Amino acid sequence: MNTLKAEKRDMTIKAKKLRREGFVTGCIFGREMAESIPLKMDKGDVDRLLKTEGKGGRIRLEVDGQAYDALIKEVDYNAMKGWVDEIDFQALVSTEKVHSSAEIHLINTDKLAAGVPQQMLHEVDFKALPSALVEKIELDIGELKVGDTIRVKDLDIANDKDVDLSTDLDATVVTITEVHASSAETAEETEDSAAE
């Protein structure tokens, strides 16, 4: 499990100033905490963490010497600046189900005999105990044929008795469609045959 060090943030210092100084702001909250704790984290540490973890990832968060088993609840990217402004965490309680999401990654797309995958859904939302959290779903589509569709109910996570899915079971995850040549390519081919 990845570890991230954070410090309690002094709320008299504006978030903008902290970001200019190389920090990411955020907070940690949880059912067994009297109140949420405002945080500041080193930007480099957060960037390193987010290379392997994303929203829904489970980490060990150390705040001024105290460790929390935490879930990455929200990541606020600043698209203009190309960095993370804020990251929020939920302290996990082993007996409490938490809302989370798992990213869907298509694998073996290069093994498709024909067709192109159209991914309609990139994550599924669910509730589960910390011990049953799922961060990533790898979906093997190498054997699919044109016209095949995979829905949420076809995923392994849908049959996991420890996970309560919030995403519609009939929602389409991926469908394999025929490859259609664009009209520009077709026009070029016609010109090429005319030139021969």
PLY file of the C-alpha trace (Angstrom):
ply
format ascii 1.0
element vertex 196
property float x
property float y
property float z
element edge 195
property int vertex1
property int vertex2
end_header
0.00 0.00 0.00
1.34 3.43 -0.93
2.06 5.93 1.83
1.59 9.69 1.57
2.83 12.13 4.20
0.71 15.19 4.93
0.68 18.01 7.48
-2.21 19.74 9.18
-2.83 22.93 7.26
-2.88 26.32 8.95
-6.19 27.74 7.67
-4.95 31.34 8.05
-2.72 30.73 5.00
-4.64 30.88 1.73
-4.67 27.79 -0.52
-3.40 29.90 -3.44
-0.28 30.85 -1.48
0.36 27.22 -0.46
0.02 26.07 -4.08
2.55 28.71 -5.18
4.91 27.29 -2.54
4.62 23.77 -3.99
1.87 22.26 -1.86
-1.41 20.53 -2.68
-4.26 21.23 -0.25
-6.99 18.85 0.83
-8.65 17.24 3.82
-9.34 13.91 5.47
-12.73 13.08 6.96
-14.36 9.97 8.34
-17.15 8.64 10.50
-14.92 8.03 13.49
-13.21 11.42 13.29
-14.60 14.26 15.42
-14.03 16.67 12.52
-12.30 16.76 9.17
-8.62 17.75 9.17
-7.42 20.30 6.59
-4.18 19.11 4.99
-1.23 20.29 2.94
0.97 17.84 1.03
4.13 18.19 -1.00
3.21 18.51 -4.71
6.00 16.10 -5.77
4.75 13.43 -3.33
1.18 13.78 -4.63
2.34 13.56 -8.27
4.30 10.37 -7.47
1.28 8.86 -5.70
-1.08 9.66 -8.58
1.18 7.81 -11.05
0.00 4.55 -9.44
-3.19 5.53 -7.59
-6.28 7.41 -8.67
-9.71 8.26 -7.31
-10.88 5.21 -5.38
-7.30 4.17 -4.54
-6.52 2.99 -1.01
-3.44 4.42 0.70
-1.80 4.91 4.08
-1.98 8.62 4.93
0.37 9.89 7.62
-0.68 13.19 9.18
1.81 14.61 11.70
2.79 11.14 12.90
-0.70 9.59 12.91
-1.47 6.99 10.22
-4.86 6.55 8.56
-6.08 3.82 6.24
-7.60 6.15 3.67
-9.46 6.20 0.38
-8.70 8.83 -2.29
-12.16 10.37 -2.50
-11.68 13.34 -4.82
-8.85 14.68 -6.98
-9.26 18.24 -8.26
-7.06 18.81 -11.33
-6.26 22.28 -12.56
-6.32 21.75 -16.33
-4.99 25.26 -17.04
-1.90 24.76 -14.89
-1.56 21.01 -15.47
-1.37 20.02 -11.81
-3.49 18.89 -8.87
-4.97 21.68 -6.71
-6.71 19.60 -4.10
-7.05 15.98 -2.98
-9.53 14.71 -0.39
-9.40 11.47 1.59
-11.88 9.40 3.57
-10.55 7.61 6.65
-11.72 4.01 6.41
-13.43 2.11 9.20
-13.16 -1.69 8.78
-16.85 -2.21 9.60
-18.27 0.64 7.47
-19.15 0.38 3.78
-17.82 3.29 1.75
-18.76 4.71 -1.64
-15.98 4.31 -4.19
-15.37 3.81 -7.90
-13.22 1.41 -9.92
-11.65 2.38 -13.25
-12.28 0.07 -16.20
-9.20 -0.75 -18.31
-9.62 -2.63 -21.60
-6.89 -5.21 -22.19
-5.91 -7.29 -25.26
-7.45 -4.74 -27.66
-4.65 -5.64 -30.10
-5.96 -9.25 -30.24
-9.34 -8.26 -31.69
-9.76 -10.14 -34.97
-12.04 -7.42 -36.35
-13.78 -4.28 -35.23
-12.98 -1.38 -32.94
-13.84 -1.15 -29.23
-16.14 1.74 -28.27
-15.77 2.22 -24.51
-18.93 3.85 -23.13
-18.17 3.53 -19.42
-14.80 4.25 -17.80
-15.65 3.55 -14.16
-18.27 1.84 -12.02
-19.51 3.20 -8.69
-20.11 0.94 -5.72
-20.26 0.56 -1.94
-18.09 -1.94 -0.08
-16.24 -2.59 3.15
-12.57 -1.49 3.06
-11.46 -5.14 2.77
-13.49 -5.59 -0.45
-12.57 -2.35 -2.25
-11.75 -2.66 -5.95
-9.57 0.03 -7.55
-9.29 -1.24 -11.11
-11.20 -3.62 -13.38
-9.23 -5.21 -16.21
-11.57 -6.26 -18.98
-10.18 -8.71 -21.54
-11.81 -7.99 -24.90
-9.38 -10.02 -27.05
-11.98 -12.71 -27.91
-14.86 -10.38 -28.79
-16.34 -10.09 -32.27
-18.07 -7.24 -34.13
-21.48 -6.68 -32.56
-20.50 -8.01 -29.11
-21.40 -5.83 -26.15
-20.34 -6.10 -22.52
-22.61 -4.60 -19.88
-21.93 -3.85 -16.21
-23.78 -7.05 -15.19
-21.20 -9.08 -17.22
-18.27 -7.78 -15.14
-16.79 -9.92 -12.34
-17.46 -7.11 -9.86
-21.22 -7.50 -10.50
-21.03 -11.04 -9.06
-18.96 -10.03 -6.03
-21.26 -10.53 -3.01
-19.15 -8.06 -0.96
-19.72 -5.18 -3.39
-22.99 -3.25 -3.87
-22.94 -1.67 -7.32
-24.52 1.77 -7.75
-23.95 1.89 -11.53
-26.85 0.56 -13.63
-26.29 -3.16 -14.34
-27.60 -2.74 -17.89
-25.24 0.14 -18.73
-22.97 -0.67 -21.70
-19.27 -0.81 -20.85
-17.89 -1.56 -24.31
-19.23 -2.56 -27.70
-17.27 -3.77 -30.73
-18.16 -1.89 -33.91
-17.15 -2.35 -37.51
-14.28 -0.29 -38.86
-15.68 2.33 -41.22
-13.24 4.01 -43.60
-13.68 7.76 -43.48
-15.02 9.44 -46.63
-11.63 11.18 -47.16
-9.81 7.81 -47.30
-12.44 6.39 -49.67
-12.03 9.42 -51.98
-8.24 8.98 -51.98
-8.56 5.28 -52.85
-10.88 6.18 -55.75
-8.32 8.74 -57.02
-5.48 6.20 -56.69
-7.33 3.58 -58.75
-8.19 6.25 -61.37
-4.49 7.24 -61.57
-3.39 3.63 -62.22
0 1
1 2
2 3
3 4
4 5
5 6
6 7
7 8
8 9
9 10
10 11
11 12
12 13
13 14
14 15
15 16
16 17
17 18
18 19
19 20
20 21
21 22
22 23
23 24
24 25
25 26
26 27
27 28
28 29
29 30
30 31
31 32
32 33
33 34
34 35
35 36
36 37
37 38
38 39
39 40
40 41
41 42
42 43
43 44
44 45
45 46
46 47
47 48
48 49
49 50
50 51
51 52
52 53
53 54
54 55
55 56
56 57
57 58
58 59
59 60
60 61
61 62
62 63
63 64
64 65
65 66
66 67
67 68
68 69
69 70
70 71
71 72
72 73
73 74
74 75
75 76
76 77
77 78
78 79
79 80
80 81
81 82
82 83
83 84
84 85
85 86
86 87
87 88
88 89
89 90
90 91
91 92
92 93
93 94
94 95
95 96
96 97
97 98
98 99
99 100
100 101
101 102
102 103
103 104
104 105
105 106
106 107
107 108
108 109
109 110
110 111
111 112
112 113
113 114
114 115
115 116
116 117
117 118
118 119
119 120
120 121
121 122
122 123
123 124
124 125
125 126
126 127
127 128
128 129
129 130
130 131
131 132
132 133
133 134
134 135
135 136
136 137
137 138
138 139
139 140
140 141
141 142
142 143
143 144
144 145
145 146
146 147
147 148
148 149
149 150
150 151
151 152
152 153
153 154
154 155
155 156
156 157
157 158
158 159
159 160
160 161
161 162
162 163
163 164
164 165
165 166
166 167
167 168
168 169
169 170
170 171
171 172
172 173
173 174
174 175
175 176
176 177
177 178
178 179
179 180
180 181
181 182
182 183
183 184
184 185
185 186
186 187
187 188
188 189
189 190
190 191
191 192
192 193
193 194
194 195
